[in-house]
Amino acid sequence: MSAQHTGLATEDLSLSEIRLRCPRCGTDVDGQDCPACRFSIVIDGDIAHALPPESIAHHARFMEDYERIRKSEGRGSESQDFYLALPYRDTSGRNRRQWQMRARSYDYLVQHLLDGTDRGSRILDLGAGNGWMSYRLAMAGYRPCAVDLLTNDHDGLGAARHYRTRLPKLFPRFQAEIRRLPFADEQFDAAVFNASFHYAEDYEASLRETLRCVKPGGLVIISDTPWYAREESGRKMLAERRAAFLQNHGIAVNSITTLGYLTDERLRRMEDALSIHWDVHRPWYGLRWAMRPLVAKFRGRREPSKFRLYAARKGGRS
């Protein structure tokens, strides 16, 4: 890939070792422009923009609504210290409990799921947001690649600029959709859905595309996606969420139908369709979190979500 649109060298963007493929037609590309359909991956602000026009049109309303909600919820900060402290401290104080969970999930992921993965391994961070996980992985010696739909400087990929002071070279960032990733086959050692899998419109298609990009024997991990024992509980959660967003933000968040949660049946269907096996991991999120099902039952409320880590290894390694 060249960077003629910005005048920056490919090496400055840490993209030189990533093999690309056209997200529009699936042709492997050696450069910026697809020789088959003429789609171009454009680098702007050190971010590789790999959303074809039809994808931009499809996601435009969702991205607009999501950015508006995130801003209303107080996401992001004007302070660099906020980003450098994530996920272990939320210096804004606005989403402290959520970041405490993210920190425990991340520590478990690194200590128990990536412990057999060599330092220097390339890892896809899917749904990277402001890039905090890619930053932590880079600090730990891995080679992350951040992917997200949002590119704003507050809560999207643009916010990763804050990590430049701590990293010798900033990790590559791609604006792309998970069902049409701009990467050639089998080059990542692992891929992590970073609190993002539940935003998929099609679980099987998203997972199939991710597995395509992972090397044989590599891992695909789902982190911080809500799970319910009963389908009915998940449907009720989504209805409550839509009502709350409409009341608080004036947005019904139904511009795109995301699936929203996992159940054992949904996980089994993915296993059958893709010939994989999920290993389920249960980090300890604290006594208060563990007591939520009992409290909900006592108060006559619906089943609360649970958060687990799901890891599947791609077949094919001898």
CORGIRA-V731174 format. One record per pair of residues at least 4 apart in sequence whose ideal C-beta (glycine too) atoms are under 6 Angstrom apart, sorted by the first residue. I is the first residue (numbers start at 1). GAP is how many residues later the second one is. Records with the same first field share a line. If there is no record, write none. Layout:
BEGIN
I->GAP + GAP
END
This chain:
BEGIN
1->9 + 14 + 19 + 31
2->30
3->5 + 7 + 40
5->37 + 38
6->37
8->4
10->5 + 6
11->5
13->33
14->155 + 158
15->157
19->165 + 168
20->9 + 162
21->7 + 163
22->5 + 7 + 12 + 17
23->27 + 157 + 159
24->13 + 15 + 28
25->11 + 12
27->7 + 9
28->156
29->5
32->8 + 9
33->7
34->5
39->13
41->7 + 9
42->7
43->5
47->104 + 110 + 126 + 128
48->126
49->126
50->124 + 126 + 132
51->4 + 5 + 124
55->122
56->4
59->4 + 90
61->194
62->4 + 193 + 194
63->86
65->186 + 188 + 190
69->180
70->5 + 85
72->177
74->20
75->80
76->78 + 79
77->5 + 15
80->82
81->10
82->9 + 10
83->79
85->4 + 6
86->46
87->12 + 15 + 16 + 19 + 45
88->15
90->5 + 6 + 9
95->4
101->184
104->179 + 181
105->118 + 119 + 178
107->4
108->4 + 175
109->4
110->4
113->108 + 198
117->4 + 72 + 73
119->22
121->21 + 68
122->21 + 66 + 67
123->14 + 19 + 21 + 67
124->21 + 64 + 67
125->8 + 9 + 19 + 21 + 67 + 69
126->21 + 52 + 67 + 70
127->67 + 69
128->6 + 18 + 19 + 20 + 66
129->19
130->25 + 29
131->4 + 15 + 29
133->61
134->10 + 12 + 37
135->28
137->5 + 7
138->6 + 29 + 33
144->27
145->27
146->25 + 27
147->27 + 29
148->9
150->6
151->5 + 6 + 7 + 24
152->4 + 6
153->5 + 6
157->16
163->4
164->6
176->5 + 6
178->28
179->26 + 27 + 30
181->28 + 32
183->30
185->27
186->29
188->25 + 26
189->26 + 29
190->28 + 29
191->19 + 23 + 29
192->29 + 31
193->4 + 29
195->29
197->25 + 28
198->27 + 62 + 63
199->59
200->6 + 59
203->56 + 67
204->66 + 69
207->63
210->10
211->103
214->4 + 100
216->98 + 100 + 101
217->100
218->96
219->92 + 94
220->92
221->90
222->88
223->86
224->83
225->37
226->35 + 79
227->35 + 79 + 81
228->5 + 6 + 33 + 35 + 75
231->32
233->69 + 70
234->27
236->66
238->22
242->10
244->4
245->4 + 6 + 8
246->6
262->4
267->11
270->4
271->5
276->36
278->32 + 34
279->32
280->28 + 30
281->28
282->26
285->4
291->4
292->12
296->5 + 8
END
